[in-house]
């Protein structure tokens, strides 16, 4: 809820802030990982000017996919454009995806 305080007196980060933070931690290019106890392959591409981030994820042992563009243009905030799925599905995936490749581990250092 907006304005909710934790026991320590701090406002918890918004879903949007957590989403953007989780997305920023994903490395450019391809990375393997897990979401919902299933293996996924995810590709992230960022424009050179930083105004567009594209993500395509595919469940490796199934048919489920996640795909979206995030635009950072002039205005009040970023614009999330999911590709034929809900914003909620995209946000849940990015928040829950756990990269497992060496490339992802090195990117966190």
LOSEDO-680399 format. One record per residue (C-alpha): residue in three letters; x, y negated, z. Coordinates in Angstrom, 3 decimals, always signed. Example, Ala and Ser with C-alpha at 12.3 -4.5 7.8 and 13.67 -1.06 7.14 Angstrom:
! LOSEDO-680399
+-----+----------+----------+----------+
!  aa !        X !        Y !        Z !
+-----+----------+----------+----------+
! ALA !  +12.300 !   +4.500 !   +7.800 !
! SER !  +13.670 !   +1.060 !   +7.140 !
+-----+----------+----------+----------+
! end
This chain:
! LOSEDO-680399
+-----+----------+----------+----------+
!  aa !        X !        Y !        Z !
+-----+----------+----------+----------+
! UNK !   +0.000 !   +0.000 !   +0.000 !
! UNK !   +1.257 !   -3.504 !   -0.684 !
! UNK !   +2.616 !   -5.168 !   +2.403 !
! UNK !   +2.876 !   -1.928 !   +4.409 !
! UNK !   +5.665 !   -1.984 !   +6.958 !
! UNK !   +7.698 !   +0.970 !   +8.187 !
! UNK !   +8.450 !   +1.619 !  +11.855 !
! UNK !  +11.753 !   -0.236 !  +11.409 !
! UNK !   +9.887 !   -3.374 !  +10.297 !
! UNK !  +10.980 !   -3.108 !   +6.670 !
! UNK !   +8.694 !   -3.031 !   +3.659 !
! UNK !   +9.136 !   +0.257 !   +1.751 !
! UNK !  +10.180 !   -0.095 !   -1.882 !
! UNK !   +7.328 !   -0.212 !   -4.371 !
! UNK !   +6.689 !   +2.686 !   -6.722 !
! UNK !   +7.854 !   +0.465 !   -9.577 !
! UNK !  +11.136 !   -0.304 !   -7.790 !
! UNK !  +11.744 !   +3.372 !   -6.984 !
! UNK !  +10.916 !   +4.319 !  -10.605 !
! UNK !  +13.330 !   +1.738 !  -12.028 !
! UNK !  +16.060 !   +2.807 !   -9.577 !
! UNK !  +15.639 !   +6.507 !  -10.442 !
! UNK !  +15.667 !   +5.727 !  -14.176 !
! UNK !  +18.801 !   +3.586 !  -13.829 !
! UNK !  +20.613 !   +6.498 !  -12.160 !
! UNK !  +20.048 !   +8.811 !  -15.133 !
! UNK !  +23.047 !   +8.871 !  -17.468 !
! UNK !  +22.852 !   +7.903 !  -21.135 !
! UNK !  +22.615 !  +10.857 !  -23.480 !
! UNK !  +21.528 !  +14.401 !  -22.705 !
! UNK !  +21.352 !  +15.920 !  -19.239 !
! UNK !  +19.958 !  +19.216 !  -17.910 !
! UNK !  +18.006 !  +19.278 !  -14.696 !
! UNK !  +14.974 !  +20.463 !  -12.783 !
! UNK !  +11.499 !  +19.127 !  -12.206 !
! UNK !   +8.778 !  +21.069 !  -10.432 !
! UNK !  +10.986 !  +24.178 !  -10.105 !
! UNK !  +11.418 !  +24.332 !  -13.889 !
! UNK !  +14.427 !  +23.647 !  -16.090 !
! UNK !  +14.286 !  +20.527 !  -18.246 !
! UNK !  +16.465 !  +18.860 !  -20.841 !
! UNK !  +16.328 !  +15.060 !  -20.864 !
! UNK !  +17.767 !  +12.512 !  -23.286 !
! UNK !  +18.045 !   +8.839 !  -22.293 !
! UNK !  +18.966 !   +6.048 !  -24.691 !
! UNK !  +19.395 !   +2.406 !  -23.709 !
! UNK !  +19.597 !   -0.505 !  -26.139 !
! UNK !  +22.823 !   -2.500 !  -26.132 !
! UNK !  +20.990 !   -5.613 !  -24.922 !
! UNK !  +19.393 !   -3.688 !  -22.030 !
! UNK !  +15.862 !   -4.597 !  -23.096 !
! UNK !  +14.731 !   -1.072 !  -24.008 !
! UNK !  +15.141 !   +2.330 !  -22.371 !
! UNK !  +13.854 !   +5.451 !  -24.123 !
! UNK !  +13.466 !   +8.832 !  -22.421 !
! UNK !  +12.462 !  +12.168 !  -23.894 !
! UNK !  +12.275 !  +15.216 !  -21.653 !
! UNK !  +11.303 !  +18.754 !  -22.556 !
! UNK !  +10.639 !  +21.730 !  -20.332 !
! UNK !  +13.214 !  +24.292 !  -21.508 !
! UNK !  +11.101 !  +27.381 !  -20.834 !
! UNK !   +7.747 !  +25.903 !  -21.838 !
! UNK !   +5.950 !  +23.334 !  -23.933 !
! UNK !   +5.632 !  +20.413 !  -21.513 !
! UNK !   +7.224 !  +17.088 !  -22.503 !
! UNK !   +7.652 !  +13.587 !  -21.105 !
! UNK !   +8.349 !  +10.653 !  -23.411 !
! UNK !   +8.275 !   +6.890 !  -22.971 !
! UNK !   +9.818 !   +3.517 !  -23.704 !
! UNK !  +10.437 !   +0.909 !  -21.015 !
! UNK !  +10.735 !   -2.664 !  -22.272 !
! UNK !  +12.285 !   -5.520 !  -20.304 !
! UNK !  +11.068 !   -8.614 !  -22.108 !
! UNK !  +10.396 !  -12.199 !  -21.091 !
! UNK !   +7.491 !  -12.160 !  -18.662 !
! UNK !   +6.494 !  -10.966 !  -15.224 !
! UNK !   +8.147 !   -7.540 !  -15.356 !
! UNK !   +9.021 !   -4.469 !  -17.386 !
! UNK !   +6.431 !   -2.835 !  -19.637 !
! UNK !   +6.097 !   +0.953 !  -19.543 !
! UNK !   +4.808 !   +2.510 !  -22.771 !
! UNK !   +4.245 !   +6.268 !  -22.363 !
! UNK !   +3.969 !   +8.314 !  -25.559 !
! UNK !   +0.544 !  +10.012 !  -25.529 !
! UNK !   +0.478 !  +10.660 !  -21.773 !
! UNK !   -0.383 !   +8.802 !  -18.600 !
! UNK !   +1.932 !   +6.361 !  -16.860 !
! UNK !   +1.396 !   +8.405 !  -13.697 !
! UNK !   +2.887 !  +11.514 !  -15.370 !
! UNK !   +5.932 !   +9.521 !  -16.526 !
! UNK !   +6.508 !   +7.967 !  -13.102 !
! UNK !   +6.091 !  +11.296 !  -11.284 !
! UNK !   +8.607 !  +12.916 !  -13.637 !
! UNK !  +11.292 !  +10.231 !  -13.317 !
! UNK !  +10.940 !  +10.150 !   -9.516 !
! UNK !  +11.109 !  +13.949 !   -9.254 !
! UNK !  +13.670 !  +14.888 !  -11.924 !
! UNK !  +16.951 !  +16.247 !  -10.480 !
! UNK !  +19.887 !  +16.250 !  -12.933 !
! UNK !  +22.199 !  +19.264 !  -12.555 !
! UNK !  +24.962 !  +18.844 !  -15.137 !
! UNK !  +28.507 !  +17.698 !  -14.381 !
! UNK !  +27.884 !  +14.550 !  -16.423 !
! UNK !  +25.063 !  +13.531 !  -14.058 !
! UNK !  +27.151 !  +14.234 !  -10.957 !
! UNK !  +30.023 !  +12.143 !  -12.311 !
! UNK !  +27.664 !   +9.274 !  -13.148 !
! UNK !  +26.652 !   +9.027 !   -9.468 !
! UNK !  +30.248 !   +8.484 !   -8.314 !
+-----+----------+----------+----------+
! end
